[in-house]
Amino acid sequence: MVRVFISWSGEQSKKYAEAIRDWLPAVIQMVSPYFTPTDIEKGARWSSDIAKELEQSQVGLICVTRDNLHSDWILFEAGALSKSLDKSHVCPVIFGIAPTDLSGPLKQFQATSFERADFHKLISLINAKLGDARLPAKTLDAVFDKWWPDLQARIEQISDASGSGSSEPVRTERELIEEILTINRSMQRLQGRPSIPARAIQELVENHIELHDDQARELSGYQDALELMKKSHKPLVYIAGKYKGISDEMDKLIADLVRLDYDVIGSQSEEEADIPF
């Protein structure tokens, strides 16, 4: 059995959620949808049964409309679902808006538009959660084709009754451009800066050089240890090189690291010095 938690806020969203709740078991009988019967948006705390259902659910659906796009309750439940479920299993189902209209916490999830192909992917995700008990792909397709017109007709009826046919954009072009610029700047900062703290790399290089110098000054048997260290030389130089220019101390360490030769100091000449002829 797969438990599906359906979140909603507002009268129109509630009707969409009810329609999906009633329709899901017809397509996949081993689905148990949970739908809160009353709107508890106005600062009320979750009751114990809602919290319990959330913990037991494998998939979370969030019915998002133009009216509740910025609802505090929708955003709250989206955050709660993301903490309990894998992000790929939290699905905002959007009605009358575009995926680009989503903002805030809702942007982190893969939205499902209420149209045939997209909704089929959502049903396939729910079906996959059944594991060995899931419906074969061909069977799922056949059942979906049979029941989809019923859900589509009911959703259209709800939309027509509520007069939710506005074509005005939810977010202005300026808001979208500003968001794209913000994302691009964040990506550029991440790409241009190493993710490993410079101090950690500095200590690694310092320890590597110290170990090398200690081994290089000893005789008899230490060359094997140096050979093992030599294997990490190229990747270590590459990683350290990402931090070049951060400080004079780091630049000197990188230069010292590059110069390491991994040979025991004076081993050949000292062996020859022991030969009496």
N, C-alpha and C positions, 0 to 999 in steps of 0.2 A: 504494500500500500504506500502511495506517495501522498504526503500531506502538502497542500498548497495554501499558503497564507495570502489572502487577498486584501490589500490595503486600499482605502478610499477616503475621500473627504468632500463633503458637499452633496447636494441632492442628485445632481446629474451623474457625478462619479459613482455614487451609491447604486444608481440604477444600472450603470454599465457593469459594476462589480457583481450585482445580483444576476445579471444575464450570464456572465462568464461562470459564476458559481453553479448555476443551474445546468449549463451546457457541458462543462468539463466531464462529469461522470458519464454522459452519454457517449462521448468519444473514447474515453479510457475509463473503464469501470473501476479500476483499482486506483482511482484518484479520490482523495478526500479533501475537498476545498473547505477552508475556514474563512468565514465572512462575519465581521462584527455587525450585529443587528442594529446598533444604534450609533449615531455620530457622537463620539466622545472627544471632539476636538477642543472644546473650550476648557483647556487646562486640567481636565480630569486625568487621574493616573490610571494606568492600565489595571484592569482587574486581574486576578491571579490566573483565570482561565485563558485570557488573551496571552499573557506572558508564557504560560505553559504551551499553548498552541504554537507560538513563535519558536520556542526551543525545539519542538518536535517536527517543524516543517522543513522540507527539503528544497522548496522553491517558493519565492516570494513575488507576487504580482502587485504592481502599484498602478492603479487606474488614474492617469493624469489627464486633466482637461485644461482648457484655457482658464477656467474659473479657479481651479485649485493649484495651478502651477507653482504659486509662491505660498501655498498653505503651510503654516508652521507644523501642522499635524502630519502632512504628507512628508515633509522634510525630516521630521522626527522619526517617523516609522521607517523611512528609507535608511536613515542612519542606524536604527536598531536592527533592521534586516541585514545590513551589510556586516554588522558585528557578529551575527549569528550564522550567516550563510556565506558561501563563496560568492564573490561579486558576479560571476557568470550565471548564478542562479537567482539573482535579484533582477527582475525585468520590469521596468516601467512600460506599461501599455498606454500608448498615447492616442488620444481621440481629438481630431480636429486641429492638431498642431503638428509642427515638424520637429524632428530630433534636434535641430539646431536651436529650437526654442527652449530646450531644457537648460537650466542653469544651476549653480550651486552643487549640492551633494548628488543631485540626480544625474549630472553629467558623467559621473564615473561609471555608470551602468550602460549596457547595450540596450537601447530602447527598441521596443517592438511597435511598429505602426499597425493600426487596425486595418490591415489589408491581407488578402488571402495568403500570399507567399510568405510574408513576415510572420503571420500568426501560425502558419504550418511549422515554421522553424521552432517557434515557442512550444507547440504541442510535441514536437519531436524531442525537445530538451526534457520535457516532463516525462515522456514515455521512456527515455533513456535511463531515468532515475530508478526505474523498476528492475533494472539489471536483467537477470535471466527470465523474469516474468514479463518483460516488455513485449509489446505487440510487434510482430514482424513488419518490416517497412511497407510491404504491399498491403497488408491488412490495415495498418494505420492510415495509409493514403486513402483506401476505400472508405473507411469509417469517417475520416475527416471530410471527404468529398460529399458524403451523405448528410452530415450534420452542419457543415459550414453555412449553407444557405439559411438555416434556421437562425443561427446566431447573427449573421449579417443582417437579416431582416429585422430582428429585434433591436439591434444596435441602431440601425437607420431610423426605426420608429422612435426610439428614445431621443435621437438627435433632432429629428423633425419636430417632436413635441416640445423640446426645450429651446428651439430656435437657435441652435449653436452653429449657424452657418457663416459666421463672420470670416471674411478673408483677410482682414487686417493683420499685419505681422505682429506677433507677440513681443518680439524684440526688434528694436530699430536697427537699421543698417550700421549706424555708428557703434552701437553696443556690440554687434558681431565683430566689426573691424577691430575694436579695442580689445576684445577677448582674443582674437587671433594674434594680434601684436603681443599681448601679454604672454601667450603660450610660446610664441616664437622666441621672445627674449629669454624666457625661462629655459627653453631647450638650448639656446646658444650659451647660456651661462653654464649649464650642465656639461655641454660638449667641450667647452673651453677650459674646464677646471677638473682636475683629477678628483675622483670620489674617495680615494684613500687619504687620510690625514697625512700631511707632510712630515709631522713628527714621527709617525710610525715608520715611514720609509727611511727617515734619517737614522733612526735607531737601528734599523735592519742593516743599512749600509755600514754604519759604524761597527756593529758587531761582526759583520762579515769581514771587514778589513782587519779588525783586531785578531780574529781567529786565524786569518791568513798569515798575518805577521808572526803570531806565536808559533804556528806550524812551520813557517818558512825558516825560522831560526833554530829549529831542532834538527837533529840528525837521526838517521836509521828508523825507517818505518813511517815517517810522517808524510812522505810523498803521496801515499795512498789517500790520506785525508785531504791533501791539497787537490788531488785529482777529482775527488767527489765535489769539492767546493767549486772546481772549475766548471762543472756541468751547469751550475746555477748562475754563472757569470753573465752570459748574454741576456737572459731574461731579467736579471737584476739590474744590469746597465740600462736596459730598455725602460723598466719601470721607473728607476731613479731619474732617467732623462726627462720624464714628464714633469719633474719638479725643478728643472734647471731654471735659474733666474729668480727663484723664490727668496734665496738668501745667499750671501757670499760663503757662508759655512757649508751650505748644501752644494754649491758649485765646486768647492774645494774637495768635498767628499766624493762627488761624482768623478772628478779628475783623478783622484787617488784610486778609486775603484777601477777605472778604465786601465790604469797602469799596472794592475796586479798581474804577475806572470805565473803564479802557482808552481814555482820551483823552489826546492829547499835551498836556502842561501849557502853558497860556497861548498855544497856537498861534494862536487867533483874534485875541486882543488884540495880539500881536506883529506879525501880518500887517497889521492895521489901523494900527499905529504906523508902518509903513513908508510909508503913503500920505500924501503931503504936503498933502493938502487934505481 
